[in-house]
Amino acid sequence: MKIIDISDPERINRFPDKSLTIFSEENFSEHGYKIKKVELRLFIEKTDEKLGPYSLITSLVDTDKGSIEMVYLEGYHGKNTLESSKDFLVSTLGISSLILRSIIALESASKTD
């Protein structure tokens, strides 16, 4: 099962411009889900001469029971927005909350199937 929790999935219907794996572990589980990988994916949608690139960053959480891709951040955030987002997640409890939010969404989706 793959869930895309983005209002317009066509926005990510291509390879990302860049991606960073934040977490990749074989033996980590949360609420009965084995978390295989957490990745941030950058999609540059347009570039403004003054503001720079308009970025859509998604989080992709891959588990043994499915994966989910959600919007993490979007807007004009400069050239290094993907690296800045990764640094923020790593230096705070962001990874933990991202995983928990993803599991909740996966559980909700499996109940409606």
C-alpha distances in whole Angstrom, upper triangle without the diagonal:
4,7,10,13,16,18,19,16,18,20,17,17,19,19,20,24,24,21,22,20,22,20,19,20,19,21,20,18,18,17,16,13,14,14,14,15,16,17,19,19,22,23,26,27,31,34,37,40,41,37,36,32,30,26,23,21,18,16,13,12,10,10,10,7,5,6,8,11,14,18,20,24,25,29,32,32,34,33,32,29,26,28,30,26,26,29,29,25,27,30,29,27,24,22,22,21,18,16,17,16,13,13,14,12,9,11,12,9,9,13,13,10
4,7,10,12,15,15,12,15,16,14,14,16,16,17,21,20,18,19,18,19,19,18,19,20,21,20,18,18,18,17,14,15,14,14,14,14,15,16,16,19,19,23,23,27,30,33,36,37,34,32,28,26,23,19,18,14,13,10,10,9,10,11,9,6,5,6,8,11,15,17,20,22,25,28,28,30,29,28,26,23,25,27,23,23,26,26,23,25,28,27,25,22,20,20,20,16,15,16,15,11,12,14,11,9,12,13,10,11,14,14,12
4,6,9,12,13,10,14,14,13,13,16,17,17,21,20,18,20,19,20,19,19,21,22,23,21,19,18,18,18,15,17,15,16,15,14,15,15,15,18,18,21,21,25,28,31,34,35,32,30,27,24,21,17,16,12,12,10,10,10,12,13,11,8,6,5,6,8,12,15,18,19,23,26,26,28,28,27,24,22,25,25,22,22,25,25,22,24,27,26,23,20,19,19,18,15,14,15,13,10,11,12,9,8,11,11,8,10,13,12,12
4,6,9,9,7,10,11,9,10,13,14,14,18,18,17,18,18,19,20,20,22,23,25,23,22,20,21,21,18,19,17,17,16,15,14,14,13,15,15,18,18,22,25,27,31,31,28,27,23,20,18,14,13,10,10,9,11,12,14,16,15,11,9,6,5,6,9,12,15,16,19,23,23,25,25,25,22,20,23,23,20,20,24,23,21,23,26,25,23,20,19,20,18,15,15,16,13,11,13,14,10,10,14,13,11,14,16,15,15
4,7,9,8,12,12,11,13,16,17,16,19,19,18,19,19,20,20,22,24,25,26,23,22,20,20,21,19,20,18,19,17,15,15,14,14,16,15,18,18,21,24,27,30,30,27,26,23,20,17,13,13,10,10,10,12,14,16,18,16,13,11,7,6,5,7,10,13,14,18,21,22,24,25,24,21,19,22,22,19,20,23,22,20,23,25,23,22,18,18,19,16,13,14,15,11,10,13,12,9,10,13,12,11,14,16,15,16
4,5,6,9,8,9,11,14,16,15,17,18,17,19,20,21,22,23,26,27,29,26,25,24,24,25,22,23,21,21,19,17,16,14,13,14,13,15,15,18,21,23,27,27,24,23,20,16,14,11,11,9,11,12,14,16,19,21,20,16,14,10,8,6,6,10,11,12,15,18,19,22,23,23,19,18,22,22,18,20,23,22,20,23,26,24,23,20,19,21,18,15,17,18,14,13,16,16,12,14,17,16,14,18,19,18,19
4,6,9,9,11,13,16,18,17,20,21,21,23,24,24,26,27,30,31,32,30,29,27,27,28,25,27,25,25,23,21,20,18,16,17,15,17,15,18,21,23,27,27,24,24,21,17,16,12,14,12,14,15,18,20,22,25,23,19,17,14,11,9,9,13,13,13,15,19,21,23,24,25,21,21,24,24,21,23,26,25,23,27,29,27,26,23,23,24,21,18,20,21,17,16,19,18,15,17,19,17,16,19,21,19,20
4,5,6,8,10,13,16,15,18,20,20,22,24,25,26,28,30,32,34,31,30,29,29,30,27,28,26,26,24,22,20,18,16,16,13,15,13,16,20,22,25,26,23,23,19,16,15,12,14,13,15,16,19,21,23,26,24,20,18,15,12,11,11,14,15,13,15,19,21,23,24,24,21,21,24,25,22,24,27,26,25,28,30,29,28,25,24,26,24,21,22,23,20,18,21,21,17,19,22,20,18,21,23,21,21
4,5,6,7,10,13,13,16,18,18,20,21,23,24,25,28,29,31,29,28,27,27,28,25,26,23,23,21,19,17,16,14,14,12,15,13,17,20,23,26,28,25,23,20,17,15,12,13,11,14,13,16,18,20,23,21,17,15,12,10,10,10,14,15,14,17,20,21,23,24,24,21,20,23,24,21,23,26,25,24,27,29,29,28,24,23,25,23,20,21,22,19,17,20,20,16,17,20,19,17,20,22,20,20
4,5,5,8,12,12,15,17,18,21,23,24,26,27,30,31,33,32,31,30,31,31,28,28,26,25,23,21,19,18,15,14,11,13,11,15,18,21,25,26,24,22,19,16,15,12,14,13,16,16,19,20,23,25,24,20,18,15,13,13,13,16,17,15,17,20,22,23,23,24,21,20,24,25,23,24,28,27,26,29,31,31,30,27,26,28,26,23,24,25,22,20,23,24,20,21,24,23,20,23,25,23,23
4,6,8,10,10,12,15,15,19,20,22,24,25,29,30,33,31,30,29,30,31,28,28,25,25,22,20,17,15,12,11,8,10,8,12,15,18,21,23,20,19,15,12,11,9,11,11,14,15,18,20,23,26,25,21,18,15,12,12,11,14,13,12,13,16,18,19,19,20,18,17,21,22,19,21,24,24,23,26,29,28,28,24,24,26,24,21,22,24,21,20,23,23,20,21,24,23,21,24,27,25,25
4,5,7,7,10,12,13,16,17,19,21,22,25,27,29,28,28,27,28,29,25,25,22,21,19,17,14,13,9,9,7,10,10,13,17,20,23,25,22,20,16,14,11,9,10,9,12,12,15,17,20,23,22,18,15,13,10,10,10,13,13,13,15,17,18,20,19,19,17,16,19,20,18,19,23,23,22,24,27,27,26,23,22,24,23,19,20,23,20,18,21,22,19,19,23,22,20,23,25,24,24
4,7,9,12,14,15,18,19,22,23,24,27,28,31,29,29,29,30,30,26,26,24,22,20,19,17,15,12,12,10,12,12,15,19,22,25,27,25,22,19,17,15,12,13,12,15,14,17,18,21,23,22,18,16,14,12,13,14,16,17,16,18,21,22,23,22,22,20,19,22,24,22,22,26,26,25,27,30,30,29,26,25,27,26,22,23,25,23,20,23,24,21,20,24,24,21,23,26,24,24
4,6,9,11,13,16,18,21,22,23,26,27,30,29,30,30,31,31,27,27,24,22,20,19,16,15,11,11,9,11,11,15,18,21,24,26,24,21,17,16,14,13,13,13,15,14,18,18,22,24,24,20,17,16,13,15,15,17,18,17,19,20,21,22,20,21,19,17,21,23,21,21,25,26,24,26,30,30,30,26,25,27,27,23,24,26,24,22,24,26,23,23,26,26,24,26,29,28,27
4,7,8,9,13,15,18,20,20,23,25,28,27,28,28,30,30,26,25,22,20,17,17,13,13,9,9,8,11,12,15,18,22,24,26,24,21,17,16,14,13,13,12,14,13,16,17,20,23,23,20,17,16,13,15,15,17,17,17,19,20,20,21,19,19,18,15,18,21,19,19,23,24,23,24,27,28,28,25,23,26,26,22,22,26,24,21,24,26,23,23,27,27,25,27,30,29,28
4,5,7,10,13,15,18,19,22,24,27,26,27,27,29,30,26,25,21,20,16,15,11,10,6,6,5,8,10,13,16,19,22,23,21,18,14,14,11,10,9,9,12,12,15,16,20,23,23,20,17,15,12,14,13,14,14,14,16,17,17,17,15,15,14,11,14,17,15,16,19,20,19,21,24,25,25,22,20,23,23,19,21,24,22,20,23,25,22,22,26,27,25,27,30,29,29
4,7,11,14,16,19,20,24,27,29,28,29,30,32,32,29,28,24,22,19,17,13,11,8,6,5,7,10,12,13,17,19,21,18,15,12,12,10,10,10,12,14,14,18,19,23,26,27,23,20,19,16,16,15,15,15,14,15,15,15,15,12,12,12,10,13,16,15,15,18,20,20,21,24,25,26,23,22,25,25,21,23,26,25,23,26,28,26,26,30,30,28,30,33,33,32
4,7,10,13,16,17,21,24,26,25,27,27,30,30,27,25,22,20,16,14,11,9,6,5,7,9,12,15,16,19,21,22,20,16,13,14,11,11,10,11,12,13,16,18,21,24,25,22,19,18,15,16,15,14,14,14,16,16,15,14,12,11,11,8,10,13,13,12,15,17,17,18,21,22,23,20,19,22,23,19,21,24,23,21,24,27,25,25,29,29,28,30,33,33,32
4,7,9,12,14,17,20,23,22,23,24,26,27,23,21,18,16,12,11,7,6,4,6,9,12,15,17,19,22,24,25,22,19,16,16,12,12,9,9,10,10,13,14,18,21,22,19,16,15,13,14,14,13,14,15,17,18,16,16,14,12,11,8,10,13,11,10,14,15,14,15,18,20,20,17,16,19,20,16,17,21,20,18,21,24,22,22,26,27,25,27,30,31,30
4,6,9,11,15,18,20,19,21,22,25,25,22,20,16,14,11,9,6,5,7,9,12,15,18,20,21,24,26,26,23,21,18,18,15,14,11,11,10,10,12,14,17,20,22,20,16,16,14,15,15,13,14,16,18,19,17,17,15,12,12,8,8,11,10,8,11,13,12,12,15,17,18,15,13,17,18,15,16,19,19,18,20,23,22,22,25,27,26,27,31,31,31
4,6,7,11,14,16,15,17,18,22,22,19,16,13,11,7,6,4,6,9,12,15,18,21,24,25,28,30,30,27,24,22,21,18,16,13,12,10,9,10,11,14,17,19,17,14,15,14,15,16,14,16,18,21,22,20,20,18,16,15,11,11,14,12,9,12,14,12,11,15,16,16,14,12,15,16,14,14,17,18,16,18,21,21,20,23,25,24,26,29,30,29
4,7,10,14,15,14,16,16,20,21,18,16,12,11,8,6,5,7,10,13,17,20,23,25,26,29,31,30,27,25,22,22,18,17,13,12,10,10,10,12,14,17,19,18,15,15,14,15,16,13,16,18,21,22,20,20,19,16,14,11,10,12,10,7,9,11,8,8,12,13,13,11,8,11,13,11,11,15,16,15,17,20,20,20,22,24,24,25,28,30,30
4,6,10,12,10,12,14,17,18,15,12,9,8,5,5,7,10,13,16,20,23,26,28,29,32,34,34,31,29,26,25,22,20,16,15,11,11,9,10,12,15,17,16,14,15,15,16,18,16,18,21,24,26,23,24,23,19,18,15,14,16,14,10,12,14,11,9,13,14,13,12,8,11,13,11,10,14,16,14,15,19,19,18,21,23,23,24,27,28,28
4,7,9,9,12,14,17,17,14,11,8,6,4,7,9,12,15,18,21,25,27,30,32,35,37,37,34,31,28,28,24,22,19,17,13,12,10,9,11,13,16,15,14,15,16,18,20,18,21,24,27,29,26,27,25,22,21,18,17,19,17,14,16,17,14,13,17,18,16,15,12,13,16,14,12,16,18,15,16,20,20,19,21,24,24,24,27,29,28
4,6,6,9,12,16,15,12,9,7,6,7,9,12,16,18,22,25,28,31,34,35,38,40,40,37,35,32,31,28,26,22,20,16,14,12,11,10,12,15,16,15,17,18,20,22,21,24,27,30,32,30,30,29,26,25,21,20,22,20,17,19,20,16,15,18,19,17,17,13,14,17,15,13,16,18,16,16,20,21,19,21,24,24,24,27,29,28
4,6,9,12,15,14,12,8,8,6,9,12,15,19,21,25,28,31,33,37,38,41,44,44,40,38,35,34,31,28,25,22,19,16,14,12,10,10,14,15,15,18,20,22,25,24,27,30,33,35,33,34,32,29,28,24,24,26,24,20,22,23,20,19,22,22,20,20,16,16,19,18,15,17,20,18,17,21,22,19,21,24,24,23,26,28,27
4,7,10,13,12,10,7,8,8,11,14,17,21,23,27,30,33,36,39,41,43,46,46,42,40,37,36,33,30,27,24,20,18,15,13,11,11,14,16,17,19,21,23,26,25,28,32,35,37,34,35,34,31,30,26,26,27,25,22,23,24,20,19,22,22,19,20,16,15,18,18,15,16,20,18,16,20,21,19,20,24,24,23,25,28,27
4,7,10,10,8,6,6,8,10,12,15,18,22,25,28,31,34,37,39,41,44,43,40,38,35,34,30,28,24,22,18,16,13,12,10,11,14,15,15,17,19,21,23,22,25,29,32,34,32,33,32,29,27,24,24,25,22,19,21,21,18,16,19,18,16,16,13,12,15,14,11,13,16,15,13,17,19,17,18,21,22,21,23,26,26
4,7,6,5,4,6,9,11,13,16,19,22,26,29,32,34,38,39,42,45,44,41,39,36,34,31,28,25,22,18,16,12,12,9,10,11,13,14,16,18,20,23,22,25,29,32,35,33,34,34,31,29,26,26,26,23,21,23,22,19,18,21,19,16,17,13,11,14,14,10,11,14,13,11,14,16,14,14,18,19,18,20,23,23
4,5,5,7,7,11,13,13,17,19,22,26,28,32,33,37,39,41,44,43,39,38,35,33,30,27,24,21,17,16,12,12,10,11,12,14,14,15,18,18,21,20,24,27,31,33,31,34,33,31,28,25,26,26,23,21,22,21,18,18,20,18,15,15,12,10,11,12,8,8,11,11,8,11,13,12,12,16,17,16,18,21,22
4,6,9,10,14,16,16,20,22,25,28,30,34,35,38,40,43,46,45,41,40,37,35,32,29,26,22,19,18,14,14,11,12,12,14,15,16,19,19,22,22,25,29,32,35,34,36,36,33,31,28,29,29,25,24,25,24,20,21,23,21,17,17,15,12,13,14,10,9,11,11,8,9,13,11,10,13,15,14,15,19,19
4,7,9,13,15,16,20,23,25,29,31,35,36,40,42,44,47,47,43,42,39,37,33,30,27,24,20,18,15,13,10,9,9,12,14,16,19,21,24,24,27,31,34,37,36,38,38,35,32,29,30,30,27,25,27,26,23,23,25,23,20,20,17,15,16,16,12,11,14,13,9,12,14,12,11,14,15,14,15,18,19
4,6,9,12,13,16,19,22,25,28,31,33,36,38,41,44,44,40,39,36,34,30,27,24,20,17,15,11,10,6,6,7,9,11,13,16,18,21,21,25,28,31,34,33,35,34,32,29,26,27,28,24,23,25,24,20,21,24,22,19,18,15,13,14,14,10,10,12,10,8,11,12,10,10,14,14,13,15,18,18
4,6,9,12,15,18,21,25,27,31,33,36,38,41,44,44,40,38,35,33,30,27,24,20,17,14,11,9,5,5,8,10,11,13,16,19,22,21,25,28,32,34,32,34,33,31,28,25,26,27,24,21,24,24,20,20,23,22,19,18,15,14,15,14,11,12,14,12,10,14,15,12,13,17,17,16,18,21,20
4,6,8,11,15,17,21,24,27,29,33,34,37,40,40,36,35,31,30,26,23,20,17,13,11,7,6,5,7,9,10,9,11,14,16,19,18,22,25,28,31,29,30,30,27,25,21,22,23,20,18,20,20,16,16,19,19,16,15,11,11,13,12,8,10,13,10,9,13,14,12,14,17,17,17,20,22,21
4,7,10,14,16,20,22,26,28,32,33,36,39,39,36,34,31,29,26,23,20,17,13,11,8,5,5,7,10,10,9,12,14,16,19,19,22,25,28,30,29,30,29,26,24,21,21,23,20,17,20,21,17,17,20,20,18,17,13,14,16,14,11,14,15,13,12,16,16,14,17,20,19,19,22,24,23
4,6,10,13,16,19,22,25,28,30,33,35,36,32,30,27,26,22,20,16,14,10,8,6,5,7,10,12,11,9,11,12,14,17,16,19,22,25,27,25,26,25,22,20,17,17,19,17,14,17,18,14,14,18,18,16,15,11,13,14,12,10,13,15,12,13,16,16,15,18,20,19,20,23,24,24
4,7,10,14,17,20,22,25,27,30,32,32,29,27,24,23,19,17,13,11,7,6,5,6,9,13,14,12,10,10,10,12,13,12,15,18,21,23,21,23,22,19,17,14,14,16,13,11,14,14,11,11,15,15,14,11,8,10,12,9,8,12,12,10,12,15,15,14,17,19,19,20,23,24,24
4,6,10,13,16,19,22,24,26,29,29,26,24,20,19,16,14,10,8,6,5,6,8,12,15,17,14,11,11,9,11,12,11,13,16,19,21,19,20,19,16,14,11,12,14,11,9,13,14,11,12,16,16,15,13,10,13,14,11,11,14,14,12,15,18,17,16,20,21,20,22,25,26,26
4,7,10,13,16,19,20,23,25,25,22,20,17,16,12,10,7,6,5,6,9,12,15,19,19,17,13,12,9,10,10,8,10,12,15,17,15,16,15,13,11,7,9,11,8,7,11,12,10,12,15,16,16,12,11,14,14,11,12,16,15,13,16,19,17,18,21,22,22,24,26,27,27
4,7,10,13,16,17,20,23,24,21,18,15,14,10,8,5,5,6,7,11,13,17,20,21,18,14,12,9,10,10,9,10,11,14,16,15,15,14,13,11,8,11,13,10,10,14,15,14,15,18,19,19,16,14,18,17,14,15,18,17,15,19,21,19,19,23,23,22,24,27,27,27
4,6,9,12,14,17,19,20,17,14,11,10,7,6,5,7,9,11,14,17,21,24,24,21,17,15,12,12,10,10,9,9,11,12,12,12,11,10,9,6,10,12,10,11,15,15,15,17,20,20,21,17,17,20,20,16,18,21,20,18,22,23,21,22,26,26,25,27,30,30,30
4,6,9,12,15,18,19,16,14,10,9,6,5,6,8,11,13,17,19,23,26,26,22,19,16,13,13,11,11,11,9,11,12,13,13,12,13,11,10,13,15,14,15,18,19,18,21,23,24,24,21,20,23,22,19,21,24,21,20,23,25,22,23,27,27,25,28,31,30,30
4,6,8,11,14,15,13,10,6,6,5,6,9,11,15,17,20,23,26,29,29,26,22,20,16,16,13,14,12,10,10,10,11,11,10,12,11,11,14,15,15,16,19,20,20,22,25,25,26,23,23,26,25,22,24,27,24,23,27,28,25,27,30,30,28,31,34,33,33
4,7,10,14,15,13,11,7,6,6,7,10,13,16,18,22,24,28,31,31,27,23,21,17,16,14,15,13,10,9,10,13,13,13,15,13,14,17,18,17,20,22,22,23,25,27,28,28,25,25,28,27,23,26,28,25,24,28,29,26,27,31,30,28,31,34,32,33
4,7,10,12,10,8,6,5,8,10,13,16,20,22,26,28,31,35,34,31,27,25,21,20,17,18,15,12,10,10,12,12,12,15,14,15,19,19,19,21,24,24,25,27,29,29,31,27,28,31,29,26,29,31,28,28,31,32,29,31,34,33,32,35,37,36,36
4,6,9,7,5,4,6,9,12,15,18,22,24,28,30,34,37,37,33,30,27,24,22,19,19,16,13,11,9,11,10,10,14,14,16,18,19,19,22,23,24,25,28,29,30,31,28,29,32,31,28,31,33,30,30,34,34,32,33,37,36,35,38,40,39,39
4,5,5,5,6,7,11,14,17,21,24,27,30,33,37,40,40,36,33,30,26,24,21,21,18,14,11,9,12,11,12,15,15,18,20,20,21,24,25,25,27,29,30,31,33,29,31,34,32,30,33,35,32,32,36,36,34,36,39,38,37,40,42,41,42
4,6,6,9,11,14,18,20,24,27,30,33,36,40,43,43,40,36,33,30,28,24,24,21,18,14,11,14,12,13,16,17,20,22,21,23,25,26,27,29,31,32,33,35,32,33,36,35,33,36,38,35,35,39,39,37,39,43,42,41,44,46,45,45
4,6,9,11,14,18,20,24,27,30,33,36,40,43,43,40,36,34,30,28,24,24,20,17,13,10,12,11,12,16,16,19,21,20,22,25,25,25,28,30,30,31,33,30,32,35,34,32,35,37,35,35,39,39,37,39,42,41,41,44,46,45,46
4,7,8,11,15,17,20,24,27,30,33,36,40,40,37,33,30,26,24,21,20,16,13,10,6,8,8,10,13,13,16,18,17,18,21,22,22,24,27,27,27,30,27,28,32,30,28,31,33,31,31,35,35,33,36,39,38,37,41,42,41,43
4,7,9,13,15,19,22,25,28,31,34,38,38,35,31,29,25,23,20,19,16,13,10,7,8,6,7,11,11,14,16,16,17,20,21,21,23,25,26,27,29,26,27,31,29,27,30,32,30,30,34,34,33,34,38,37,36,40,42,41,42
4,6,10,12,15,19,21,25,28,31,35,35,31,28,25,21,20,17,16,13,10,8,6,8,7,7,10,10,12,14,14,15,18,19,20,21,24,25,26,27,24,25,28,27,24,27,30,27,27,31,32,29,31,35,34,33,36,38,37,38
4,7,10,13,17,20,23,26,29,33,33,29,26,23,19,17,14,14,10,7,5,5,7,8,9,12,10,12,15,15,14,17,19,19,20,23,24,25,26,23,24,27,25,22,25,27,25,25,28,29,27,28,32,31,30,33,35,34,35
4,6,10,13,16,19,22,26,29,29,26,22,19,16,14,11,11,8,5,5,6,7,8,9,10,8,9,12,12,12,14,17,16,17,20,22,22,23,19,20,23,22,19,22,24,22,21,25,26,24,25,29,28,27,30,33,32,32
4,6,10,13,16,19,23,26,26,22,19,16,12,10,7,8,6,4,7,9,10,12,12,12,10,9,13,13,12,14,17,16,16,19,21,21,22,18,18,21,19,16,19,21,19,18,22,22,20,22,25,24,23,27,29,28,29
4,7,10,13,16,20,23,23,20,16,14,10,9,6,5,5,6,9,11,11,12,12,12,8,7,11,11,9,10,14,13,13,16,18,18,18,15,15,18,16,13,16,18,16,15,19,20,18,20,23,23,22,25,27,27,28
4,6,10,13,16,20,19,16,13,10,6,5,4,5,7,9,12,15,14,16,16,15,12,10,13,14,10,11,15,14,13,16,18,18,18,14,13,16,15,11,13,16,13,12,16,17,15,16,19,19,19,21,24,24,24
4,6,10,13,17,17,14,10,8,5,5,6,6,9,12,15,18,16,18,18,16,13,11,13,14,10,10,14,13,11,13,17,16,15,11,10,13,12,8,10,12,11,9,13,14,13,14,17,18,17,19,22,22,23
4,6,10,13,14,11,7,6,4,7,9,9,13,15,18,21,20,22,21,19,16,13,16,17,14,13,16,16,13,15,19,18,17,14,11,13,13,10,10,13,12,9,12,14,12,12,16,17,16,17,21,21,21
4,7,10,11,9,6,5,7,9,12,12,15,18,22,24,23,25,24,22,19,16,18,19,15,14,17,17,14,15,18,18,16,13,10,11,12,8,7,10,10,7,9,12,11,10,13,15,14,16,19,20,20
4,7,8,6,4,7,9,12,15,15,19,21,25,27,26,28,27,24,22,19,20,22,19,17,20,20,17,18,21,21,19,16,13,14,15,12,9,12,13,9,10,13,12,10,14,16,15,15,18,20,19
4,5,5,6,9,12,14,18,18,22,24,28,31,29,31,30,28,26,22,23,25,22,20,22,22,19,19,23,22,19,18,14,14,15,13,10,12,13,10,9,12,12,10,12,15,14,13,17,18,18
4,6,8,11,15,18,21,22,25,28,32,34,33,35,34,31,29,26,27,28,25,23,26,26,22,23,26,25,22,21,18,17,18,16,13,15,16,13,11,14,14,11,13,16,15,13,17,19,17
4,7,10,14,16,20,21,25,27,31,34,33,35,34,32,30,27,28,29,26,24,27,27,23,24,28,26,23,22,19,18,18,16,13,14,15,11,10,12,12,8,9,13,11,9,13,15,13
4,7,10,13,17,19,22,24,28,31,30,32,32,30,27,24,26,27,24,23,26,25,22,23,27,25,23,21,18,18,18,15,13,14,14,10,10,12,11,7,10,12,10,10,13,14,13
4,7,10,14,15,19,21,24,27,27,28,28,26,23,20,22,24,20,19,23,22,19,21,24,23,21,18,15,16,16,13,11,13,12,8,9,12,10,8,11,13,11,12,15,16,15
4,6,10,12,15,17,21,24,24,26,26,24,21,19,21,22,18,18,21,21,18,20,23,21,19,16,14,15,14,11,10,12,10,6,9,10,8,7,11,12,10,12,15,15,15
4,7,9,12,14,18,21,20,22,22,21,18,16,18,19,16,16,19,19,16,19,22,21,19,16,14,16,14,11,11,13,11,8,11,13,10,10,14,14,13,15,18,18,18
4,6,9,11,15,18,18,21,21,20,17,15,18,18,14,15,18,17,15,18,21,19,18,14,14,15,13,10,11,13,10,8,12,12,10,11,15,14,14,17,19,18,19
4,6,8,11,15,15,17,18,17,14,13,16,16,12,14,17,16,14,18,20,19,18,14,14,16,14,11,13,15,12,11,15,15,13,15,18,17,17,20,22,21,23
4,7,11,14,13,15,16,15,11,10,13,12,9,11,14,12,11,14,16,15,15,11,12,14,12,9,12,14,11,11,15,16,14,16,19,19,19,22,24,24,25
4,7,10,9,12,14,13,9,9,12,11,8,11,14,12,12,15,17,16,17,13,14,17,15,12,16,17,15,15,19,19,18,20,23,22,22,25,27,27,28
4,7,8,11,13,13,9,10,14,13,11,14,16,15,15,19,20,20,20,17,18,20,18,16,19,21,18,18,22,22,20,22,25,25,24,27,29,29,30
4,6,9,11,13,10,12,15,14,13,16,18,17,18,21,22,21,23,19,21,24,21,19,23,24,21,22,26,26,24,26,29,28,28,31,33,32,33
4,6,9,11,9,12,14,13,13,16,18,17,19,22,22,22,24,21,23,26,24,22,25,27,24,25,29,29,27,29,32,32,31,35,36,36,37
4,7,8,6,9,11,9,10,13,14,14,16,18,19,19,21,18,20,23,22,20,23,25,23,24,28,28,27,29,32,31,31,34,36,36,37
4,6,6,9,11,10,11,14,15,15,17,19,20,21,23,21,22,25,24,23,26,28,26,26,30,31,30,32,35,34,34,37,39,39,40
4,6,8,9,10,12,14,14,16,18,19,20,22,24,21,22,26,25,23,26,29,27,27,30,32,30,32,35,35,35,37,40,39,40
4,6,6,6,9,10,11,12,14,16,17,18,21,18,19,23,23,21,23,26,25,25,28,30,29,30,33,34,33,36,38,38,39
4,6,5,6,9,10,10,12,14,15,17,19,16,17,20,20,17,20,23,22,22,25,26,25,27,30,30,30,33,35,35,36
4,5,5,6,9,10,11,12,14,16,17,14,14,18,18,15,18,21,20,19,23,24,23,24,28,28,28,30,33,33,33
4,5,5,6,9,10,11,12,14,16,14,14,18,19,17,19,22,21,21,24,26,25,26,30,30,30,32,35,35,36
4,5,5,6,9,10,11,12,15,13,14,17,17,16,19,21,21,21,24,26,25,27,30,30,30,33,35,36,37
4,5,5,6,9,10,11,13,10,11,14,14,12,15,18,17,17,20,22,21,23,26,26,27,29,31,32,33
4,5,5,6,9,10,12,9,9,13,14,12,14,17,17,17,20,22,22,23,25,27,27,29,31,32,33
4,6,5,6,9,11,10,11,14,15,14,16,19,19,20,22,24,24,26,28,29,30,32,34,35,36
4,5,5,6,9,7,9,12,12,12,15,17,17,18,21,22,22,24,26,27,28,30,32,33,34
4,6,5,7,4,6,9,9,9,11,13,14,15,17,19,19,21,23,24,25,27,29,30,31
4,6,7,7,7,10,11,11,13,15,16,17,19,21,22,23,25,27,27,29,31,33,33
4,7,8,9,11,13,13,15,17,18,19,21,23,24,25,27,29,30,32,33,35,36
4,5,8,9,10,11,13,14,15,17,19,20,22,23,25,26,28,29,31,33,34
4,6,5,7,9,10,11,12,15,16,17,19,20,21,23,25,26,28,29,31
4,5,5,6,9,10,10,12,14,15,16,18,20,21,23,24,26,27,29
4,6,5,6,9,10,11,12,14,15,16,18,20,21,22,24,26,27
4,5,5,6,9,10,11,12,14,15,17,18,20,21,23,25,26
4,5,5,6,8,10,11,12,14,15,16,18,20,21,23,25
4,6,5,6,9,10,11,12,14,16,17,18,20,22,23
4,6,5,6,9,10,10,12,14,15,16,18,20,21
4,5,5,6,9,10,11,12,14,15,17,19,20
4,6,5,6,9,10,11,12,14,16,17,19
4,5,5,6,9,10,11,12,14,16,17
4,5,5,6,8,10,10,12,14,15
4,5,5,6,9,10,11,13,15
4,5,5,6,9,10,11,13
4,5,5,6,9,10,11
4,5,5,6,9,10
4,6,5,7,9
4,5,5,7
4,5,5
4,6
4
